[in-house]
Amino acid sequence: MIIETQELSFRFQKGKDLLDKVSLHVPEGSIYGFLGPNGAGKSTTIRLITGLLAEQHPGQILLFRKPLTQQIPDVFSHLGCIIETPTLYLHLTGMQHLHYITKLQQKQSVDFDGLLQLVGLEHAKNIKVKKYSLGMKQRLSIAMTLINDPKLLILDEPVNGLDPQGIIEMRLLLQKLNKEKGITIFISSHILAEAEKLCTHVGILHQGRLQFEGTMSELRALNSQSTVTIQLKNVNDHFDFIRKLYPETTQISDTQLRIGLSSIEEIPLLVKFLTENNISIYQLQQTGGLEEWFMELTHQVKPI
């Protein structure tokens, strides 16, 4: 494991517990999504993992299979990290930022043009950052973390505030870094839909406690069942007939049924069955499944 925490707990003095025995296991080469609503404890966990919070807590943190306390400050030459909003100098260009970080890290040889090309900013290298979009600022910050050629990249909510195009660009960049550079990526987010498209592994945190950890495939398998609500003209005429094929059918009203399915792949088959038997469908709405489970688990309100 490239990141491992063992029953990690944390609270500020005289405050409530922010983390309660959180044990993370981040495999090398993975894109690990650390998911949970705002205030769940994700940023606190990242600050502990990167040594930004004093390690006055129960539990243990291991990076690259060694205790964090035994590696500071040498460990930072192997990882890059962005926590919350990137800190940039608006009066400097993208290229000047890279030169500045290179001097701070005392690096001798850096392919600046290659880094900017990698993050899609070669066209803006001599433009001042005050003219950058938020997505461009995020990508420049990632370029800055890549100067020391890290094995591990830790990003705290990197798609916050980005428009749909910016989110897509960030996703493609992170996938490229993972596949082409072999960089393990640990990314916190409160957006399950984006994590589904990007991550290989996930950990779900709620109120300081880890609710689930595993591969994205394991998470989908755990929540593969789906439910649909259908509206018909007269439920009483069709209820018994439908329930013969779909036993998990319940009547909601004179015009609505709720039907339990083993997976979302059954929905087209259900529609075909109804239409072939001359049962008109006026409305069909999917409920249940991974997104609804995640919302219920983290006590979030599902968007309308």
ZAMARGU-4260 file (C-alpha; in steps of 0.2 Angstrom, whole numbers, plus 5000, padded with zeros to 4 digits):
<rodrens>
0) 5000/5000/5000 | 5006/5017/4996 | 4995/5025/5009 | 4989/5016/5024 | 4981/5023/5040
5) 4978/5012/5055 | 4963/5017/5066 | 4967/5035/5063 | 4958/5047/5075 | 4959/5065/5078
10) 4951/5080/5087 | 4956/5097/5091 | 4958/5102/5109 | 4941/5102/5118 | 4933/5098/5102
15) 4922/5084/5095 | 4930/5069/5086 | 4933/5074/5068 | 4940/5056/5063 | 4936/5040/5072
20) 4947/5025/5069 | 4949/5028/5050 | 4959/5014/5042 | 4963/5018/5023 | 4972/5006/5011
25) 4977/5015/4995 | 4985/5002/4983 | 5000/5008/4972 | 4995/5012/4955 | 4977/5016/4959
30) 4966/5031/4957 | 4958/5032/4975 | 4942/5042/4977 | 4940/5048/4995 | 4922/5052/4995
35) 4910/5061/5007 | 4900/5077/5010 | 4908/5093/5015 | 4913/5092/5034 | 4915/5073/5034
40) 4934/5074/5038 | 4942/5072/5021 | 4953/5088/5022 | 4958/5084/5040 | 4963/5066/5034
45) 4973/5074/5020 | 4982/5086/5032 | 4987/5072/5044 | 4993/5061/5029 | 5004/5075/5023
50) 5010/5081/5040 | 5002/5097/5040 | 4993/5093/5056 | 5003/5088/5071 | 5002/5070/5074
55) 4995/5071/5091 | 4982/5057/5088 | 4979/5039/5090 | 4983/5027/5076 | 4997/5027/5063
60) 5000/5034/5046 | 5011/5025/5033 | 5017/5032/5017 | 5027/5020/5005 | 5025/5007/5018
65) 5035/5017/5031 | 5029/5027/5046 | 5026/5045/5041 | 5035/5052/5057 | 5051/5043/5051
70) 5051/5051/5034 | 5048/5069/5037 | 5054/5080/5027 | 5062/5067/5015 | 5045/5060/5010
75) 5040/5076/5002 | 5052/5073/4987 | 5041/5058/4982 | 5023/5066/4983 | 5014/5081/4977
80) 4999/5088/4986 | 4986/5102/4983 | 4974/5106/4997 | 4959/5116/4993 | 4961/5131/4983
85) 4978/5132/4973 | 4989/5146/4979 | 4996/5156/4964 | 5004/5173/4961 | 4992/5182/4949
90) 5006/5194/4942 | 5017/5179/4937 | 5015/5168/4921 | 5013/5150/4921 | 5031/5147/4916
95) 5037/5159/4930 | 5028/5148/4942 | 5037/5133/4937 | 5054/5142/4938 | 5050/5148/4955
100) 5045/5131/4962 | 5060/5123/4954 | 5072/5135/4963 | 5063/5132/4979 | 5065/5113/4977
105) 5083/5115/4971 | 5080/5105/4955 | 5094/5105/4942 | 5085/5100/4926 | 5066/5102/4923
110) 5057/5100/4906 | 5046/5115/4908 | 5038/5114/4891 | 5035/5096/4893 | 5026/5099/4909
115) 5015/5113/4902 | 5011/5102/4887 | 5006/5088/4898 | 4994/5098/4908 | 4987/5107/4892
120) 4995/5124/4895 | 5009/5126/4883 | 4998/5139/4874 | 4997/5150/4890 | 5015/5148/4897
125) 5018/5167/4895 | 5001/5173/4900 | 4999/5180/4918 | 4989/5169/4929 | 4976/5183/4933
130) 4970/5179/4915 | 4968/5160/4918 | 4952/5151/4921 | 4949/5141/4937 | 4952/5125/4927
135) 4969/5132/4920 | 4974/5137/4938 | 4971/5119/4944 | 4981/5112/4930 | 4995/5124/4933
140) 4995/5119/4951 | 4996/5101/4946 | 5011/5105/4934 | 5020/5113/4949 | 5017/5097/4959
145) 5025/5086/4945 | 5042/5096/4946 | 5049/5083/4958 | 5042/5068/4948 | 5031/5062/4962
150) 5026/5044/4964 | 5010/5050/4974 | 4998/5064/4970 | 4986/5070/4983 | 4972/5082/4978
155) 4959/5089/4989 | 4942/5093/4979 | 4951/5097/4963 | 4935/5099/4953 | 4927/5111/4965
160) 4920/5126/4955 | 4924/5119/4938 | 4912/5120/4924 | 4908/5103/4915 | 4922/5106/4902
165) 4934/5109/4916 | 4929/5093/4925 | 4931/5083/4909 | 4948/5091/4906 | 4954/5087/4924
170) 4947/5069/4923 | 4957/5066/4907 | 4973/5074/4914 | 4972/5063/4930 | 4969/5047/4920
175) 4984/5052/4909 | 4996/5054/4924 | 4990/5038/4931 | 4992/5027/4915 | 5007/5036/4907
180) 5017/5041/4922 | 5012/5028/4934 | 5007/5040/4947 | 4996/5034/4961 | 4982/5047/4964
185) 4972/5050/4980 | 4958/5062/4977 | 4945/5068/4989 | 4928/5073/4982 | 4909/5074/4987
190) 4904/5070/4969 | 4900/5051/4967 | 4896/5053/4948 | 4913/5060/4944 | 4922/5047/4955
195) 4913/5033/4946 | 4921/5039/4929 | 4938/5041/4936 | 4942/5030/4951 | 4948/5012/4953
200) 4946/5012/4972 | 4935/5022/4984 | 4933/5025/5002 | 4917/5033/5009 | 4918/5044/5024
205) 4904/5051/5034 | 4905/5060/5051 | 4923/5055/5053 | 4919/5036/5050 | 4924/5026/5036
210) 4908/5018/5029 | 4915/5008/5014 | 4932/5004/5006 | 4935/4994/4991 | 4936/4994/4972
215) 4923/5003/4962 | 4917/4986/4955 | 4914/4980/4973 | 4904/4995/4977 | 4893/4993/4961
220) 4891/4975/4965 | 4886/4979/4983 | 4872/4991/4976 | 4868/4983/4960 | 4849/4982/4964
225) 4837/4995/4957 | 4819/5000/4959 | 4808/5008/4946 | 4791/5017/4949 | 4780/5016/4934
230) 4763/5025/4930 | 4750/5015/4921 | 4732/5020/4917 | 4724/5007/4929 | 4735/4997/4940
235) 4721/4985/4946 | 4720/4978/4929 | 4738/4973/4927 | 4745/4971/4945 | 4743/4952/4947
240) 4750/4949/4929 | 4765/4960/4932 | 4769/4952/4949 | 4770/4935/4941 | 4786/4939/4932
245) 4792/4953/4944 | 4788/4947/4962 | 4795/4962/4970 | 4781/4973/4964 | 4770/4984/4976
250) 4756/4995/4973 | 4758/5013/4977 | 4742/5020/4971 | 4728/5017/4958 | 4740/5022/4944
255) 4758/5018/4951 | 4768/5002/4954 | 4785/5000/4962 | 4795/4986/4954 | 4811/4979/4962
260) 4824/4974/4949 | 4841/4964/4951 | 4850/4978/4941 | 4847/4993/4930 | 4850/4982/4915
265) 4833/4974/4918 | 4824/4991/4914 | 4824/4989/4895 | 4817/4971/4897 | 4803/4977/4909
270) 4798/4991/4896 | 4798/4978/4882 | 4788/4966/4893 | 4775/4979/4896 | 4773/4985/4878
275) 4772/4968/4871 | 4758/4964/4882 | 4749/4981/4878 | 4752/4989/4894 | 4754/5008/4891
280) 4767/5016/4902 | 4764/5034/4905 | 4780/5037/4916 | 4795/5027/4922 | 4807/5033/4935
285) 4822/5024/4942 | 4825/5024/4961 | 4838/5015/4971 | 4855/5010/4965 | 4872/5017/4969
290) 4869/5036/4968 | 4853/5035/4980 | 4863/5023/4992 | 4877/5035/4993 | 4865/5050/4996
295) 4857/5040/5010 | 4873/5034/5017 | 4880/5052/5018 | 4863/5060/5023 | 4863/5071/5008
300) 4848/5077/4998 | 4847/5070/4981 | 4846/5084/4968 | 4830/5086/4958
</rodrens>
